[in-house]
């Protein structure tokens, strides 16, 4: 009987070891599947930045003394020209690579190597915001009118590409990350807050979509970063060579959450 118990115990230990090994392989395979096997050639098709918040909110690539000197729109070409001049790569042709980050600011490749912001693997540029009154600035999916479609959207001919992208906004030492695949809620992950947006018709301004606060006629520096999140389940070889378009729209609210767009 004692010998049989020893055999049973040995069998259980071997079974447990095999089970743990199999589960580990599954976990490794799941993580591996979320990264491109080779450098991708994902290209931007178009990009625009639109502020349609009435007379109260403007932004630009540079800081200005007067509110009237800021803009309501920026084109992709304007942003790309600034990035090429300051960081040395062309956003029109740069090959984005899957990267990941813990703080929305420092990005690493799959092997843990830090990717510099000058490589074009992810995009980084600086915006300056100013408001004609105190306000809270939100990222919004809402369109500015019934006959226009200018709310925040990432579109592609490949349905897996938009949810694999991330866009972070860093202001006042705080970073928030827009995840197009999250839906209308937010979560704290490490050092950043990740949030999604509802569809355009269901947009409600709440704590989920807050980016930063503005004081009247005081410039705010905001660093924007755009990347393909390598750990996302949709970030696989299936989305290589896919074009995409990005549109970002910002909206201001007062202290009670009322829209300032009217």
MARVOZA-785390 format. One record per atom (N, C-alpha, C): x, y, z. Coordinates in steps of 0.02 Angstrom, whole numbers, plus 50000, padded with zeros to 5 digits. Each point is the difference from the previous one (the first is absolute). Example, Ala and Ser with C-alpha at 12.3 -4.5 7.8 and 13.67 -1.06 7.14 Angstrom:
REM residues 2
506604971650390 499555005950000 500455006050000 499825005349964 500425005950003 499615005550037 
REM end
This chain:
REM residues 262
500414994050000 499595006050000 500435006350000 500544999950040 500455005750004 500325001449933 500204994449966 500315000749934 499515003149951 499364998050003 499495002649956 499895007450012 500015002150065 499915007050016 500575004249972 500614997350004 500595003449973 499935000849925 499774994649967 499915000349928 499475005249981 499445000150038 499475004949987 500265007150009 500405000950053 500275006750013 500475002149944 500424995449977 500465001649945 499625001749937 499464996149988 499605001249940 499695007050003 499745001950059 499705006650007 500515005549989 500614998950025 500525005149991 500185000849926 500064994249965 500165000249929 499445003449962 499384998250017 499425002949965 499975007650010 500135002150063 499995007250015 500545003749962 500594996949997 500565003149963 499835000849927 499724994849970 499825000349929 499465005249989 499515000450044 499465004949994 500275007150003 500435001350048 500305006750006 500405001749938 500374995149974 500395001249939 499565001649941 499454996349992 499545001349945 499685006850006 499795001850060 499705006650010 500505005649985 500634998950018 500515004949986 500105000949926 499994994449963 500075000449927 499415003749969 499404998850027 499415003549974 500065007550012 500235001850060 500085007150016 500515003349955 500564996549989 500525002849957 499755000749929 499634995049976 499735000249932 499505005849993 499615001250052 499505005449997 500345006749995 500535001150039 500365006349998 500355000849933 500324994649977 500365000449937 499555001749942 499394997550001 499535001149945 499805007349994 500125003950052 499775007050001 500515004849970 500554997449973 500515004249970 500114998149928 500195004949958 500194998449932 500604995450000 500034995449953 500584995649996 500605003749968 499865005049958 500525004049970 499785007350001 500475004449985 499835007149999 499455001249948 499495003650021 499435001049956 500115006049954 499555000849953 500015005849956 499325003450003 499785001450060 499365003350008 500085007449987 499605002649956 500065007049979 499385004050020 500105006350015 499445004450012 499705002049932 499355000249996 499675002149939 499835007550004 499745002050057 499875007150011 499935001250074 500075006350019 499945001750070 499805007350005 499545001550045 499815006950011 499885001150074 500095006150022 499855002050068 499515005749996 499424999150029 499485005149996 499785002250069 499985006550011 499705002850060 499395003949977 499424997550018 499385003449982 499615001450064 500325003750045 499715001350065 499765007250005 499715002549945 499785006950000 500585004850007 499905005750031 500535005050004 500474999050059 499904994850040 500354999650065 500654996349999 500144995649950 500584995650003 500395000249934 500655000750006 500444999949941 500644996250017 500394998449947 500644996850011 500465001349941 500654998250008 500485000949946 500624995950017 500475000049953 500634996550011 500505004350039 499855006450007 500435004650036 499605003850053 500365002550050 499695004350050 499945007149973 499445003350016 499905006949978 499805004250060 500075006649992 499815004650053 499255001350001 499705000249941 499295001849994 499584994049980 499414999450028 499534994649984 499844999949926 499945005849969 499805000549930 500534997149953 500614999050024 500534997349958 499994992449997 499604996850042 499944992749999 499504998049945 500004993549983 499604997549945 499434995650024 499534998749955 499464995350014 500104993449965 500454999649951 500154993749966 500744999649984 500254993949996 500674998649977 499964994149952 500385000349946 500004994549953 500564995150016 499954994149973 500524995050007 500665002549972 499965003449943 500615002549968 500365005150044 499625004250035 500315004950046 500364996550057 499674994950028 500314996250055 500614996249975 499934996849941 500554996149973 500615004349985 499885006149975 500565004549986 500375001850063 499645001350054 500325001650064 500384994050028 499704994149996 500334994050025 500654998649961 499975000849935 500604998749960 500555005150017 499815006150012 500495005150016 500314998950069 499594997850048 500244999350069 500274993150016 499704994749971 500204993250017 500334996249943 499945002649939 500404997349945 499694994549959 499364998350010 499694994949958 499375002649968 499804996849945 499425002149962 499404995650020 499505003050030 499414996250021 499634997049941 500095002649940 499664997349942 500274993149982 500634998750014 500324993849979 500294995950058 499995002650060 500294996450057 499654993450011 500384994850015 499734993450013 499874999250075 499385000550019 499834999150070 500124992850021 500284999150059 500134993350027 499574998950063 499834993850015 499654998750063 500465001350059 499775004150046 500385001650060 499524999550060 500285000850058 499585000150060 500305004950050 499605002050049 500225005050049 499644999150066 500335001850054 499684999850065 499765006950022 500305005249972 499835006750022 499765004649945 499914997349939 499765004149944 500525004849973 500624999250022 500535004749979 500634996349975 500204994750035 500584996049980 499754993649968 500244998549939 499744994449961 500554994949987 499804993750004 500484994649989 499754995249947 500474996749967 499844994849953 499864993550037 499844994949963 499824993650030 500564997250044 500635001349980 500574997350038 500205004550059 499635005350011 500145004550056 500445005949983 500255000349939 500425005649980 499605006449996 500245005350029 499665006549998 500065002949929 499425001949972 499985002949933 500005007650006 500495003549969 500025007350006 499445003349960 499825006050020 499455003549965 500215002749932 500634999049982 500255002349936 499984994549946 499774994150018 500044994349953 499404999649953 499435002950020 499394999449961 499614993850015 500234995850047 499634994050019 499345001950033 500005005550036 499405003150026 500075007549987 499455003750005 500015007149984 499935004150063 500365005650002 499975004550057 500035007249975 499565004250024 500035007149984 499675003950056 500115006550000 499765004350054 499485004949974 499465000650038 499485005049985 499985005050058 499785006149983 499905005250051 499265002049997 499674999650057 499295001750005 499915006550038 499475003749982 499805005850039 499255000849997 499705002050056 499285001250004 499855007350017 499455002549975 499805006950016 499635000450067 499954994350033 499724999750068 500264993750033 499924999450066 500184993950034 499584994249973 500314994249990 499624994349974 500364993550012 499634994649993 500274993349999 499974997649928 500564997349975 500034997849931 499914992449996 499564997949955 499854993049989 500194997949929 500164993749992 499994997149933 499294997849987 499745001349940 499304998649987 499904996449934 499544995350000 499804996649938 499415003549967 499715004950034 499415003649973 500205004249940 499555000349951 500105004249942 499755007050015 500265004949965 499815006950014 499335001949970 499734995849956 499355001349970 499714993749969 499365000349984 499674994149973 500224998349929 500305004849965 500204998849931 500764999349993 500364999350055 500724999249998 500214994050042 500584997249984 500284994650040 500715001950018 500065003750056 500665002450020 500194997950070 499624995650031 500174997550067 500604995349997 500294998750058 500584995650005 499854993149973 500414997849952 499924993449970 500674997649973 500114993550004 500554996849964 499684995049953 500125000849935 499684995649951 500534996649958 499824994249973 500464996249958 499594995049959 500294997849944 499684994749962 500074993350034 500424999750052 500094994050040 499705001250069 499474996350017 499635001350062 500424998850063 500554996349995 500414998650058 500495005750017 500115004549952 500505005250013 499775005250051 499415003049993 499815005350048 500044997850073 499754994150020 500044998250071 500714998450024 500474999149954 500694998650020 500405006450011 499725005849983 500355006350007 499875003150069 500465004350020 499935003850062 500235007249986 499705004750036 500215007049996 500045002750071 500575002550019 500075002750068 500085007649998 499795003150055 500045007350008 500325001350068 500565003549999 500365001550062 500005007550012 499725002050057 499985007150020 500065000450076 500365004950023 500095001050072 500284993850035 500424996349964 500304994050030 499554994050004 499395000549974 499524994550002 499864997549929 499944993449992 499874997149934 499364996050000 499595001249949 499404995949989 500064996949931 499724994049992 500074996249938 499324998349972 499895002149938 499384998349964 500094993249967 499554995450017 499994993249972 499354999449960 500035000149934 499394999849959 499574993950010 500294994650026 499624993950009 499684999150068 500055005150044 499774999250069 499265001150009 499705004549962 499315001950015 499995005650052 499415001650024 499915005950043 500144998650073 500644998850017 500204999650070 500745001150004 500265000550060 500725001150009 500264995750057 500644998449997 500324996050052 500705002850013 500234999250061 500685001950017 500454993949990 500525000849961 500474994649988 500715002750011 500304998050056 500665002550015 500005007550012 500375003749959 500085007150010 499525004249958 499574996749961 499575003849953 499274998050009 499575004449975 499294998449995 499834998649928 499714994249988 499794998049933 499255001049994 499785002749943 499295001249991 499794998849928 499364998849991 499714999449934 499455005249991 499705000049942 499465004749985 499404996349974 499395002550014 499404997049970 499945002249927 499504997549967 499875002249931 499815007450001 500045003249942 499905007249995 499345002250030 499464996349985 499345001950023 499904999050074 500444996350032 499924998450072 500525003650043 500365004749971 500535003450037 499725004350056 500244998650061 499835003950060 500665002050033 500075006350018 500625002450030 500014998450074 500444995350018 500074998050069 500744999150016 500154997250058 500704999350021 500404995349955 499664995549965 500364995349957 500405003549946 499725005249969 500305003049941 500425006250014 500105001650064 500385006050017 500744999149982 500285005149967 500725000049984 500395004550047 499775006350010 500365004850042 499555006050011 500235004550042 499645006250015 500385006049971 499625005149981 500305006249975 499775005950043 500485004550013 499825006450031 499955005249945 499575004850010 499865005049949 500655003449975 500094999749934 500565003249965 500694997850024 500044994050027 500654997250020 500164994049955 500585000349967 500204994649954 500124993550039 499794994549969 500114993450029 500384995749949 500574997350021 500394995649956 499764992850009 499854996749944 499744993250001 500404995849950 500304994650023 500384995549956 499534994349979 499954999149935 499574994849971 500444994549973 499834993750015 500374994349973 499514994949972 500164997349942 499574995349965 500404993749985 499724994250017 500384993849988 499544994049989 500314994649976 499674993649995 500204996050062 499514998050041 500144996650062 500144992649987 500634998150007 500214993249983 499674994550041 499785001650061 499694994950042 499254999249988 499715004349957 499294999549985 499874993849958 499454996650013 499854993849965 499905001049925 499845006149979 499905001349929 500645002149964 500535001150038 500635002449970 500414994149976 499794997049944 500334994249971 500185001449928 500294995149967 500185000749930 499405001549955 499414998750025 499395001249960 499925007349981 500315004650038 499895007149985 500605003249966 500504996149981 500565002949963 499765002749933 500325005449980 499875003249935 499295003049995 499685001050057 499335003049999 500065007650007 499645003749959 499955007250008 499525001750056 500085006050028 499525002150050 499945007650000 499475002450028 499885007250006 499845001750072 500275005550024 499885002150069 499695007049999 499485000750039 499715006750011 499915000950075 500275005550025 499935001650071 499605006450007 499545000050046 499615006150013 499965001250075 500095006250020 500005001950070 499415004650015 499754999450060 499435004250021 500115002450071 499755006050014 500055002850067 499354999850038 500054999250066 499415000450043 500155004550059 499475002650032 500115004050060 500084995450060 500045002850059 500134996150061 499454995050016 499405001249973 499434995550011 499914995049944 500464999849953 499954995249945 499575002149943 499795006449998 499585002449945 500445001949940 499794997949942 500385001249939 500065007549985 500585002049976 500125007049981 500005000749923 499724995249966 500025000249927 499485004649969 499505001950038 499485004549973 500245007250002 
REM end
